[in-house]
Amino acid sequence: MQGAPYTRPRPSRITPPMTTTLPIHDALPDLIAALRKDRRAVLQAPPGAGKTTVVPLALLDAHLTSGRILMLEPRRLAARAAAERMAQTLGEEVGGTVGYRIRGEARTSRTTRIEVVTEGILTRMIQSDPGLDGIGAVIFDEFHERSLNADFGLALCLEIAGALREDLLLIAMSATLDAGPVAELMDAPLITSEGRSFPVETRWLDRPLPPRARFPEAVSDLVTSAAAETEGGILVFLPGEGEIRRVESILKGRLPQGANVQPLFGAMAFERQRAALAPSKSGRKVVLATSIAETSLTIPDIRVVVDGGRARRARFDPGTGMSRLVTERVTAAEATQRAGRAGRVAQGIAYRLWTRGEEGGLLPFPPAEIESADLTGLALELALWGASPEELPFLTAPNPGAFAEAQALLRMLGALDPRGLITSHGRALAALPLHPRLAHMLSIAGKDAAPLAALLADRDPLKGAPADLSLRLEALRDPSGFEARRPYGLNRGGIERIRTEAKRLARSADAKQTADAAQMAALAYPDRIALRRKGDTARFHLSGGSGAYLPDDDPLAGQQLLVATDLDGDRREARIRQAIPISEAELRDLFPQDIAWQDDCRWSRRDRRVVARQQERFGAIALDDRIWRDAPEDLVARAMLDGVQDLGLKWTPAARRFAARVALVREADPNLPDLSEPALMKTLEEWLLPHLGGVRTAEDWKAFDILPALQARLDWPQMQALDRAAPAHFTTPLGRKIPIDYSPENPEISLRIQEMFGQTEHPLVGRTPLRVTLLSPAGRPVQTTMDIPGFWDSSYADVRKDMRGRYPRHPWPENPRDADPTLRAKRRT
């Protein structure tokens, strides 16, 4: 049954002993009242208010539903810790009234009423049971983190509540969220807990860090100062495991004797995470943590926070189909969250590795994951749900371009049909707890692919190793022997985690077709088959169309074909971080239907010519390449259009004059074509394509005259009208035709002064006087005028006086009006 109303509560044995009053308790009456009335609420409470462990128990004690209460946590550690704390409050073991479910582990029973789950678990529950049978309430904790799974889960729950389950209770809880838009989306009241955490003093740097300052050393210096100036546990925020290890190494010997340095990051074994959360039994605790410690978790004894001011986020580039981790400045909301950790148990101090002045440059909130993440999994889930993004109430809609790229990958994997509908194969992929790429590999290759799937889904377990994926598989098969044989650092904890996950994945897979590791990797990354380019450097062309490279000293640098399973995501040319060699025979055996001959005729910017090839292609890479000697001329001409776009138009003086004439007349007759360069470049196919026969290279284009093609744009009546309104030439008294240049402000001609003798009227184009530049016998400008008769009457006498001395063999009559025009010089005597 689906969340039937609760008729009569049994005597409560789960009411928590209220021995400690937390700030959140003041907001509980308003929250419960809002849920009774509206079935929905948004709860905003500062860090340390107690919402994570108090609200689920309060809902249970209020008997608002007979169904189970689900609370979503963004991280496995937070899910376990929250369940353990609530169970401890009730005096029970986890798995009784309060349990948890995370990937690969569950502690629940028939008596479980509150279940803490990681966010992806809810999606699987909804996809298998759209009515959420037996679930009475869903709480989205730490919703301000705006994870992709939380956004999608809330959108699904809102749709379910609107269509199937009006009784379903929905709560979004957050510490630093801009809660107004969430409350508006949910059509829910906003409940605020002001909180009564202990005051936290903020201390900034006196001056900005020097540009070349090394981050680990700077953080270590600040931790050392904080340890000398304060008491109590210290929580240090760093962007990732690498920085944690470096700071841990630097701090050795610099902290007071007895200081207990504890790393805390997501990839650690749970036992070590638990040790970092536990109260220190001896010495002063210094926890070096990633953002995992920003929310949900309470670390006892912490009185001091040192914030390095950096956060690591995944950024997905749909143009390359790759994600990469980028380190960015924290946002103001994240800095507030971090500082709040210092005031959970007593008055605290927060040190920030930036100045007070730099604080104004922080963004207010981190971006929602849906804005920057790989959307392939979301696209698959939406296809399984049978909805488009526009049909669900997302707080932030997925980017259409990124979503289209995700759908394209799913079609490549066979998970979607050409119409975008989910296939039976897609349904099988959605049921596997993996990225669709790896799920596809596991589905096709079966149990044998489980170790590789687990390896590719986790962090690299080797340190300082070259790119060869085979080394990681070798370490996975025999960790002890690998350490004895190889000089690379091995993360034994990571290896054991991957091996455990591989066993779990193997249980969900069948024995399928036989494939080696390279073919398995190619199944997951068909768009990252890398073909080595010609040349001495290890540069590769990927089947998806982008480029990649290996350091020249990497052992795989000489391989002809690779499957690149991990790249750094650089948009221009990605570095290959992990890859495995694959033979052409293996590739042909795996993808026979995707390899075909294609005719390729295109402009090569590098060669500066049209290149016509016949290629046997797999995606964007050519396995075989031959010259296409009899490529049709129309294809060559079309390819040359791209060359023109690359090289630009080549104007002859005559072509420019013609375009200027048309532009002048077009002001009065807009039916004439636009011959401006921007317009011509936009319409190359229309006017230039028919004239490009025989043009294949940059040199051919340089010698090409575009004037006939431009003239062909005008029909006969238009050419006649053009000649009347803006004639191409001025006919001199000698009968010579001088080209008129219409590009200046006034139409212009240039000719020798002797050729204008006898001219008694100034030449006109229509009613517009020509600008006439009179030249000396040597072709140098003597006078520019728009009034020839006036020139004869005024300046000519001075010009005659000067020119007679320089050019005595040429005629310089006193009265040029009556003289005959000439281009001849006097005969020598």
N, C-alpha and C positions, 0 to 999 in steps of 0.2 A: 504494500500500500504506500501511497505517496504522501508522507508527512501529514497524517491525520491529526486533527486538533487533539490536544492533550486534555482529557476530561477531568481527572482527579489525581493530583500528585500523591505519590506514596510518601510516607514520612521520610524526610530528607536525611540521608546519612552522609551526604557529600558536602554539606555546607562548610566552607573553609573556616577554620578558627581565625577570627579577626584579631589576632594578637598584635598585628602591625597595621597601622593605617597608612595607606599610600595615597599620593595625590589623586590618583584615578578614582578613588572611592567617592569623592565629592561629585563626580560626574555620573556615577552609576544610576541614580534615580532618574535623571533626565534621559539617559540612554535607554533604560528599560521602558520608560513611558513612551519614548519615540518608537521603539520596536513594537510595542503593543498596538500603537495607533497606525503606524505607516509600514511596518514590517521591514523597514530599511533605515539605515543611519550612517553618517560619516562621523567618525570620532577622531578629533585632533587632540593629541596630548604630547607634551614635550618629552624628551628622553628622560627615562628614570621615573616616569609617572606610574608605571606598573601595569600598563594596559595589556601587555602580552600574556601575563600569567593571571591577571585578576578578571578580565572581561569574560573569557570563556566559562570560568567557574561561576561568575555572577549570572550569566545567561542560564546556565544549568540550574542554579538555585532558584531562579525566578520562574521556572517551569513554563517557559514560553513555547516550548515545542517538545514533543515526545520523540522526535528523531535525533539522530546523532548530530553533534556540532563539529563541523570541520573548520580547522584554522590553518590557513596557508602561511608558510614561512618561505622566504626566498632562498634559505640555505639549509643544508642538512644539519649542520652543527646547531643552528638556532632551533630547528624543529626538535631535535633530541633534547636540547637543554630546556626548552619551554615545557615539553612533556614531563621531564624529570622534576622540574620545579613545581609544576601543578600537582603531580602525584605526591611529591613530598609534602606539599601543603595539606593534602588530604590524609596524610599518614599511610599512603599505599605505595605499592611497587608500580612501576610503569607497566602498562598492559592491562590494568584493571579498569577503573573508571576513566583514566586518562591513558591514551596510547599514542603511538606515532607510526607513520609509514613514510619511508624514504626509498629511494631507488636501491633495490637489493636487500632491503631489511624492513621488517615490520614487527611491532610489539603491540598487538591488540588482542582482544578476546570478545566473547559474546556480551560481556558486561561493559564494554567500552562505550562511553557516552560522549567523550571529547577525543577527537582524533586530530593530531597535529601532522600535517603532511607538507611535503615540498610542492611547489606550485604546479609542476608538470603532472603530478598524480591526479589533480582535479580534472585536468583535460581528459586523461584516460578514463576516469570514472564517468564523465559526462558523455563521452563518445560511446561507451558501452551501455550506458543507461541514461538517456536524455532526460528522464523524469527525476533523476537523483532519488530513487526510491529509498526510503529510510533515512534520508538526510533532512534535517530540519533547519539548519542554519549553516551559512558559510561566512567565515570571517577572513578578510584579506588583511593580514598584518603587514606592517611596514610597506603599505601601498605606495608611499612616496618614492620608493626605489624604481617604480614604473618598469618592472621587468616585463618582457614580452609575454611570458606565461600568465602573469597576473592580469595584464591588460586583456588578454584573450579570455582568461577564465571569468573575469568580471563581465565581459561582453556576453559570453555564453549564459552566465547565471541570470543576467538581466533579461535575456530573451526567454529563458526557461520560466522565470518568474512571471513574465508577462503573458506567456502562452499556455503554460502547463501547471505552474505551481504558485498560485497567488499567496499561499501560506509560507513560502520559503523566506526565511530571514536572511538579510544580506547586510553586512557591516564592512566598511572600508576603514581601516585604522592607520594612522600615520603620525609621525612626530613633526616633520617639517614640510609637509605637503601644502601646496597652494590648493586648499581644500574646496574652494568655491566651485570650480569646474566639475569636480567629482560629485559634489552634492547635487549640482544641476543635472549632470548625466543620470544619476541614480534617482532623481526626483525625491531626494531624501533630506531630512533635517540635518543640520550640522551641529554636533555637540562638541564643546571645547572644554578641555580640562586645563586650567591655568598652570597646574603643577606647583610643587613646592620643593623642587630640588635645591640642594645647597648652593650657595653663591659660588661662582667660578670667576676668578680673576684672569684676565687675558693679558699676556705679555708678548709684545711683538719685537722684532729685530729693530735695532736703532737705525740701521742703514741697509739698503738692498744688498743681496749677495753679489759678489763680483761675477761678471759674465762667465769667467772660467772656473768658478768654484765647483768642486766635485760634490755631487749631492750626498753620497754616503758619509763623506767626511764632515760635511756641514751639519747633517742630522746628528752624527755622533758627537760633535762639539756641543750642540744644543742639549742633547741628552746628558752629557757630562755636567754642563752648567746647571741643568735642572736638578740633577741628583745632588749637587753640592748645596743648592739653595732651598731645597724642600724636603719634606718627609712623606712617607707613604709610597704605595705602589705607583709605577710609571707605565703608562700605556703610550706606545710610540706608533704612529700611523705611517706606513710606508706603502708604495704602490704594488709591490710584488715580492715573490719569494727571493728573487735574485738580490734585491736591495736589502731584504731582511738578513740574508746570509752575510752580505758584505758589512752591514752595520754591526751584526753580531760579532764578526771577526775583529772589527776595529775597536769595539768596546771592551774586549778582553784586556784586563789589566788597567783600565781607565776608570772603572767604577769602584765604589767603596767595597771593602772586603765583605764577602758574604752575599753580595748582590746576586740574585737568581734571574738570569736572562732566559726568557721563554719565547720562542717563535710561535706564531699563530697565523696559519693560512689554510685555505680550503683544501689543498691537496695532502695535508698531513693526515697521518693515521688518527682515528678518533681518540685513541687513548692519549696521544700526545696533545691533542686539542683540549681534552678534558683536564689534563695536567696544567695547561695554561690558564684555564678558567678557575681552577681550584685555589683556595686561599693558600698563601705561602706559609709553610710550616717553619721555615727558618730563613732569615735574611730578607732583604728588600727585593720585591718582585719588579722586574722590568720586562714587560710584554711587548715584543716587536710584532705588530699585526698589520694585516691588510685591511681593506674596508669591511672584512667579515666582522670586525669588532665595532662597527659604527652603530649597529642597531640590534635590538632583540636580546643581545647577550648582556648579562651583568657580570663583570669581573670583580670579585671582592678585593678590597684593599686599595683600589685605584684612587689616588688623590691628585695625580698629575697626568696631564696629557701633553705629549710633544707631537705636533702635527707637521709632517714634512711638506704638506701643501700640494701633494700630487695624488692623482687617482688614475688607475688603469682601466680603460674601457675598450670594448671590442668595436671596431668600425668596419662595416661591410661596404665594399665598393661594387655596386651592380655592374659597372663597366668592365671589371676584371673578374667578377665572380668570386672574389677572395675577401676574406676577413683578415684583419690584423689588429693586434693589441697596440693601442697608442697610449702614451702617458701624457696626461693633461693636468692643468691646474684644477684644484678642487673648486667646487662652487660654494657660494655663501651658505647654502643649506647644509652641505656636507661638513663644512667647517663648524657650523653650529652643532650638528650632531656629534662630531668628534669632541668638541669642547665639553659638551654635556656629560661625557663619560667621566669627567673629573669631579662632578658634583653628585654622584649617585649615593655615596656613603658618608660624605663629609664635605666641608668647605674645600675647594680645590683650586688648582692653577692650570691654565692652558697656555703652553708656549707655542708660538706660531713661527714657522720658518719664512716669514715675510714681514714687511713693514706695515705699519698702520695705514700709510698712504697707499700701499699696493692693494689693500683690502677692497677699495672702491672699484677695482678692475675685475673683481670676481663676478662670474655669472651668478644669477640668483638661484637657479636649480639645475641639476644635471639633466641631460636630454633623456627622454623616454627611450627605452631600448628599442622600441618598434621603429624609431626614427633612424637608427644606425645599424641594426642587426641584420644578419642573414635571415631572410624571410622564407626560406625553403620549407622549413618545418611548419610554419604558420600556413603557408599556401596549401600544404598537404592536409593539414587539419581542417582548414576551411572547405576544401574539396570533399573531405570525408563527411563534414557536417552538412554539406550541400548548400553553401551560401557564399556569396561574394563579400568582400570587405565592406561594401556600401550597405549591405543588408544587416550588419550587426552594429550595435551601439558601442563603437570604440571611442575611448577618450581621445586618442590620437589615431587618426586613420593611417594605415600603412602607405608609404610612398608608392604611387602607381607604377613608376619605372622600376623600382626595386622589386615590387610584387610581380611584375611581368617577367623580369629576369628569373625569379624563383620558379614561376610556372614553366618557363622555357627549360630550366634544368629538370624539372619533374617530367616534362614530356620526353626529354632525352633519356631519362631513366625508365620510361614506360609506366610511370605512376599516373599520368594524366593522358587522356586521349586528345586528338587535335582540337576538340571543342572545349577542352579544359575540364572535362568531367573525370572523376576518379575511376581508375581501372581496378580490376581484381588484384592486380599486382600492387597498385597503390594502396589498397586496403591492407594487404599483407605488410607493406612497409610501415604504415601508420601504427600497426600493432607492435612493432619492435621498438625498444627504448633507445633508439639511435638516430643520428642525423640521417635523412633519407638517402644520402650517398652510401653510408656504411650499411644501412638497412638493406639497400639494394644488393650490395656485395654479399651480405650474409644470406639474403634470401636466395641468391643464385648459386653461390658457392657452398652454402651450408655450413656445417659444424667446423670444417677445416678453416673457415674464415674467421671464426670467433676470436682467436688470439690477435689477428691483425686488426679486426674491428675494435677490440678493446684498446689496443696500442694506439691506433689512430685517433680514438676518441679522447685519449688522455694526453698528459704533458709528456714531452720527450724525457725518457728516463736516463738518458746519457748526457754527460757534460763533456764538452771539448771534443766530441766525436765528429767525423765528417758526415756527409749527407746520407750515406748509404743506409736505407731502411733495413737491409739484411742484418746489419749489426744489432739493431734493436730487437729483431726477431731472435737472433742468436742469444742475446742477453735474457730474453724472455724464456727461452727453452732451458738454459743452464746458467743461472746467475753466478754461481760459485766458479764454475769453469771459465766463464767470460771474464770475471775479475782477475783470474789467474793468467789468462792469455792476453788480455787487451789492456792498453794503458789509459783507458778512458774512465772518467768518474761515473759510477753507477749508483743511482738512487734506489736502494734496496726497498725502501718503503713504497716507492712508486711502482717498482716491478711487482711486488706482492699485490698491490691494489689492482694492477692490470691483469695479473693471473687470476685473481678472484673474479673479476668482472668477466674475463674470458670464459671461465667455467659457467657463469650464470648465463651468458649469451649462448653458449653451446647447447644449453638445455632448451632454448627457445628456437633452435634451428634444426633442420633436417639434413641428412646426408644428401648432397646434390652432385652436380657435375664436378669432375676433377679439374682443378685449376691450381697453378703454382702461385706463389706470393705476388709475382709481377702481374699476372692476369687478374688476380683478386683486386689488386690496387687499381688496375685499369677499369674494372667494373665500377668502382666507387668514383673514379676521377676520369671519365672518358674525355672530358674537356681539358685535361692536363697531361695528355700524352705529349712529350717534349721531343722534338726532332732537332738535332744539332745543326746550327747554321754553318755554312762554309766559312772557313777562316781559322785562325790560330787560337782565338779566344773561345771559351766555353759558353757561347751564347746559344740559346734555344728558342725555337718557335713552338708555341703551344697549340694543340689542336683546337682550343677555344678561341684562338686568334691573337692572344697577347704574347708578350715576350718574357723571357726569364734567363737567368744566368747562374753559373756556378763559379766559385773561385777557381782560378786556373790550376791551383795545387790540390784541388779535391780529387780523390781517386776516381770519381765518376765523371770527371771533366772530359774524358776522351770518348765516352759512350755515345753511340749514334742515336739511340732511342731510350728515353726514360719515362717513368710515370712519376710526376712531381706530386707528392702527397702533402707537402707543406711548403708554403711560400710566404714571404714576409708581406705580401699585399701591396708592394710598391706599384703605383699605377703605370709608371713609365716602363720599368723593367724590373720584375720581381726577382729577389734572390731565392734560389731553391734551397730550403733548409733540410728537407728530407725527400729522398727519391729512391727508386729502385730501377735497375736496368730491365728492359723488356726487348725481346728480339722481334724482328719484323714478322717472323713466322708465327710467334705467339699472338701478335696483334691481329694478323690476318685470320688466325684460327678463332679468335674471340669475337671479332666484329666483321665477319664476311659480308654482311648485308649493308654495312656502313662505309665500305671502301669501293669507290667507283671512279671511272675516268671522267674528267671534266675539261672542257675547253676554257682556257683562261687568256683573255686578251685585255690588257690594261696598261695604263700609263705607269711607268716606273720613275719615281722622282729621283731615285739614286742614279739610274742609267740615263735619265733625261731622254727617254724614248718610249714608244709603244712596244711592249714585250708581249709576244703571242706564244703561249706554251700549251701543250696538252699534258695534263697531270693526273696521276692516279692519287686521289686524295682520301685522307681520313680527316674529316673536319677541315681545319685550316692548314694542315700540313700535307706536303706532297711526298708520297713514298716513291713515286717515279715521275720523272720530269723530262719532256721532250720538246724540241722546237716545233711550233705549229707553222709549217712553211706556207701552207695555202690558206691562211686565215682570211675570211671574207673581208673585202675592202670596207663594207659598211660597219663591221665590228671594229676594224682598225680606226676608222674615222670617229666612231663613238668613243673609243678609248682616248683618241687624241683630244676630244673635248675636255677630258680631265687634265690633259697636258696644258691646254690653253688656260684652264683655271689655275694651274700651277705657275705657268710662265707669265700670264698676263697678256693683254692685247699688244700687238706690234703695230704702231701707227706709222704710216708713211705721211709725208707732208700733204700729199694730195688727199689722202683719206681724212686727215684732220680738217682740211679746208672743206671737203664735202660735208662732213658731220656738222661743221660750224654753219654752213649754208642752210642745212636742214633745220638746225636749232633756231636760226633767225626767223625762217619762214613759219616754223611750227608755232610760234607765238600767236600768229594770226590764223593758222590752219592746224588745229590739234589732231586732224586725221593723219597727218604725217607721222611716221614712226619715230620713237624716241631713240636717238643714236648716242645718248650719253653713255659713258663707259659703264657705270653701274647697271644701266638697263641692258646694255649689250651683253654683259657678263651673265645676267640672269636668263637671257634668251638665246644662249649660244646654239642650242640644238635647233632652234627655229630658223636662224639666219645663216649660221656658219657651217653646220653639218654638211649640206649639199656641196660645199666647195672644198672640202678637206681631202679629196682624193689624192693619194700619193704623199701626204704629209704624215710623217711617222716620228720625227725627231725634233729636238730643240733647234737644230740647225735648219731643218726644213721650215720650221715655223718662223724663224728669223728672216728667211728669204721670202716668206709668203706676203702677198699684197692683199689686204682686206678690202681695198676699195671696190672691186667688182661685187663682192658679197654685200657691201653696204648699199651700192647702187641698185642691186637686185631687190632691195626691200621696197623700193618705190616703183609703182606701175608707170606706164607711159604717160597718162594724163598728169600724174603727180610730178614726173620729171619735167614735163613741159611747163607746168606751173612754177616749179622751182627755178627753171632757167629764166623765166620771165621776171619772177620776184627777186631772185638773187643770182644773177648770171655768174657763171664760173670764171669768166675772163673779161678783161677790159681790152678793147681793140685800139691800139695806138694809131697815131696818124700814119705810121708806116705800114699798118695792117697787121702788125704782130699782136698775138694774144697774150696778155700778161695775166697770170692767175690772181684772182682776188682772194685775199685772206680775210675771212669773216670772223676769225676767233678773237681779235681785239674788240674794244668797245665800238670802234668805227671800222667799216670795211676798208681794207688797205691794199695798195699796190706799191711796188718799187720798180723804178726804171731809170735809165740814164737821162739826164737833163736834155741832151740834144734831141732825144726822140720825142720830146714834147714841144719843140719849136713849132710855131704855127698854131698851137692850141689856144683858142681865144675864149673858151668856156671851160669851167671846171667840170670834170667828169662826175657823173652821178650814178647811183644805183637806185632806181626809182626816184624818190625825192631826196635821198640821203647822199651827201657829198662823200666821195672817196677821200680817204687819207692818203696822200701821195708823198712818197719818199723819193726825192730826186737824188740821183747818184752821180758821182764824178766818173770820168772815163775809166778810172781804176775800180769802180764799183763801191766807193765809199760814200756814205750819206753826206749830202751837201745841204739839203733843206727838206724839211717836212712841212707840208702845207695842205690846207683844205680850201685854198682860194688861189688857183693858178693865175688868173688875170691880176689879182692883187700882188702876187709875187713878182710878175713881170714889171709892174709899176713901181715896186718898192725895193725889195732886197736884191733883185737880180743884178743891179748895177754893181753892188759890192761883191757878189759872188763872181761876176764876170771879171772884175778887176783881179781877184785872187786866183781864179782858175786859169786866166790867160798866161800868167807867169808859170804855172805848174804844168799846164798841158797846152803848149803853144801850137801843136799840130792839129788841135781840134777846133772847130768853129765856135766863136763866141760873139755872135752878132750883137750890135747895139740895140736892135729892135727885134726881140725874139718872136713877136707876134707875126711879123711878116717873113720870117726866115723859114726855110724848108727843113723839116725834120730829117735827121740823118744819124747813122751810127758809124759813118766813115770818118777817117782822119784825112787831113790835107796831104797831098803827095809831097814827097821831099823834092826840093829844087837843087 
